[in-house]
Amino acid sequence: MQKSENDHGSNKLKQHMPCIGHLKYSLRPKRDLGQILGMHKLPSGRGRQIADGFVRLAEKSAIEYVEARAKLFKFLELGNADDEYRAGDHFESCIQSLHRAINYLERLKSLGYKRGDGSPLVPKPQNMTVLHQSNANSIRDFRDAIEHLENDILKGLIPETQRTGVHLGWDKATIGSHNLGYKEVAKWIEQINRVAAILSEIYVTVSSNQTGK
């Protein structure tokens, strides 16, 4: 591809596939440290396990999205087909992780945990669109199509002329009859990342020692 074509493609992708580099990463080490320091306590051992699993998958979904996006831009810049395929692999992992994170999030919501100010740890669906049933279903259906792809091929359920696997377009990812827009996926990842960050943040209060004066 010529440089002008590369620039056009990159600009087009930037319009539809948001950067989420502003999100907080390395959440798992922070959460582990917080637990060692006794700063991340939940009412039960099961609650702790659910929170741990949620933080891990929220972090993973963000990282896999970032990697998918980076590989797509690299493909547009250099034209190496391997980068396009790696981008698809990362996006698969992103959606698989996002689906599993939502399952944990729903359980955290049902347990009724509160933030420090007394508000719910997990906002209501009207304030957290990733929990809208239609959106959760779309993510689940896309994930299921990924998980069942091999069996569907072996059983002859996919037309021979149909492309198999995840296809990353300019504005959305597609597998079979299912598709997910990049803007929506980025927004959903940001929403779960905010909750995961609350479960991982460490606050340290530093005060001056007046006794030495």
Secondary structure as GFF3:
##gff-version 3
##sequence-region A 1 213
A	DSSP	alpha_helix	3	16	.	.	.	ID=ss1
A	DSSP	alpha_helix	27	36	.	.	.	ID=ss2
A	DSSP	alpha_helix	45	78	.	.	.	ID=ss3
A	DSSP	alpha_helix	81	111	.	.	.	ID=ss4
A	DSSP	three_ten_helix	125	127	.	.	.	ID=ss5
A	DSSP	three_ten_helix	129	131	.	.	.	ID=ss6
A	DSSP	alpha_helix	133	147	.	.	.	ID=ss7
A	DSSP	alpha_helix	149	154	.	.	.	ID=ss8
A	DSSP	beta_strand	167	168	.	.	.	ID=ss9
A	DSSP	beta_strand	172	175	.	.	.	ID=ss10
A	DSSP	beta_strand	178	181	.	.	.	ID=ss11
A	DSSP	alpha_helix	182	198	.	.	.	ID=ss12
###
